[in-house]
Amino acid sequence: MSSEKSEFGPIVSSGHLASGALPALSEIEFGMIMLNHAFSRWMVRCMSAAGVPDLSPIDILVLHNINSRNKAKTLADIALVLNIEDTHVVTYALKKLERLKLIKSGRRGKEKLVMVTEAGAEACKRYAAVREELLVKSVLATEVSGKPCRPWRPACARCPATTTRRPAPPHRFRKTAYPSADGRGPPYRRGW
């Protein structure tokens, strides 16, 4: 490797943003943009492989959210969990999914509720199977396990620096710092 500086500069989406006080932040932003688009393409292609083409990334996220926990959800529930401010985006996705018979709607008072149909649940199962076969197996092949190495666990072969042990988390009941007038007080008080 050469210690010479590159004549090309940082890789960013907009040069005028990289000319400020923190040009490295523009590189991070560009990386996040690329990651977002790559993940969106992955979701669309995985759902197509699962047998449901022509869904957008938002449609797929909404379908998975509705399928989660097999419980009816409102538009507000979905928008809140997916951090979508524009409810018309979720409304459009719901109409599209209902037209494809992947979800069904009902009412509870004035609220519209949506729930996944059998076809929608099957699509989510097939998506999960494709994801498991392609993505999860690929990630596991890179020696990334489902259990992250933590400093309070014994060292593993990949992380020899994790030999220090962290103290156990505090008990959920703590001794009170404010005893009663007689000095005894309750022996324990609910923790934070």
N, C-alpha and C positions, 0 to 999 in steps of 0.2 A: 504494500500500500504506500502510496505517495503522500507526503505531508503537505503537498501543494494545495492551495485553495482551488476549488472549481471555478471556472470562469462563467458558468451558467447561472449561479446563484440558487436560491431555494426554489423548490417546486411548489407553486401556489396557484390558486384559481384566479387571483386578481393581483397583478403587480402593485397597484396603488395601495392595497391593503398591507402588503409586505414591507412597504417603505416606512412604516411607522416605528414606534419605539420598541415593538416586540415582533420582529418578522417571523420568529419561530412559531408564534401562535397561528399565523396564516398557514403554515405547513400543517399544523395540527387540524385546523379547520378544513383544509383541502383533503386530508386523510379521512376525516369524518364524513365529508361529502361523498368521497369515493366508497367508503364502507357502507353508507346508507343506501346508495344506488345498487351496490353489489348485493346487499342483503335483500333489497326489494326484488331484484331480478331472481334471486334464489327462491324467495317465497312463491313468486308467480310460476316459475318453472317446476318447483316441487308440487304445487297444486295441480299444474297441468299434467304432470306425471301421475298424480293421484286420480286423474280422470275428470277434473273440472277445469277446463281451460277458460280463458277470457275473464278471469277475475283480477282485479287490481290488488296491489298490496294492502290497501285499506280494507277492501272487501274480505280478504283472507284474514286479516287481524280481527275484524268484526265477527266473522264466522267462528274463529277459534275462541273469542271472548264469550260469545253466546253459548258455545258448546261447553265451556268451562263449568264444572260443578253441576251440570245438568239442572240448572235453575233458570226460570224465566227472568229476563232482564228488561229494564226500561232504557229508553234512548239516553237519559241522563246517566245511568249506570255505565253504559258502554263508553260514552264520551268521557266520563270521569276517569275510568280505568285506563283508557288508551290515550289520555291527555289530548283530546281533540276539542278545540275551542269552538269550531264552526259546526254546529249540530246538523246543518244541512248536508255536510259530508257524510255523516253517519246515517242520516235519513235516506240519502241516495243509495248508500251501500245496503241498507235494510231492504229497500224496494227491489234492488237488483237481486239480492239473495232470496227474497220471497218469490220473485218471478221465476227463479231457477228451482224453486221448491226445496231449498236447502234450509229455510227457516219458515216458521209459521207465526202468525201474530194473533193476539187476543187482547182483551181489555180487563183491567181491574179498576173499577170506577171510571175515572176520566183518563187514566194512564194507559198507554199502549204498551203491551208486553210482547216480547219476542222470545221464541224458544226454538231450539234446533229440531229439525225433523229427522226421521231415520236416515234419509238420504244425506242430510248434512252431517250427521254423526258418523256415517260410513265414510264420507269424504274426509273428515278430520282423522279418522282411524287410518285411512290409506295414506294421508299426508304424513302422519306420525310414522308409519311403516317405511315410507320412502326416506324420510328424514333420518330415521334410525339406521337404515341400510347405507345411505350415502354420506350424510354429514357426521353422524355420531361415530360411526366406525372409522371414518377418516381422521377425526379429531383424536380418537383414542389411539390410533396408530402413531400419533406424534408424541405418545407417552404422557398425555394430559389425562389425569384420572378424574373421576367424578367427585373425589374428595380432595379439596384443596389442602395443601400443606399449611399447617398453622404452627406458630411458634410454641404453643403449649403442648403439641403432640410430639412424640419421639421422632427423631430424624429419619428420613427415608433416604434411599440410595440416591435420588436425584437432588435432594436438598440437604447436604451435610451441614449447612449453616443453621439449621433449625434445632440445634441441640439444647438451647435454653428453654426452660419451662416457665410458662406464665402462671401467675397465681390463679387459683380457682375463682370464678365469679362470685360476688357477694351473695349471701343467702337472701332469700326474698323477705325475710323478717330481720330487722335490725334492732339492736338495743336502742331504746329511746334516749335521746339526748336531753329530754325535758322530763325529769321525774316529777311525781306529784308532790303536793305540799308536805306529806309525811316522809318524803325521801325515798320511798320504795317505788311507787309508780308501777305501771304495767311492765312486766319483764321484757316484752317484745312489742314492737310497733311495725305495722306493715311498711315495707320498703318502698322505694321510688320506682 
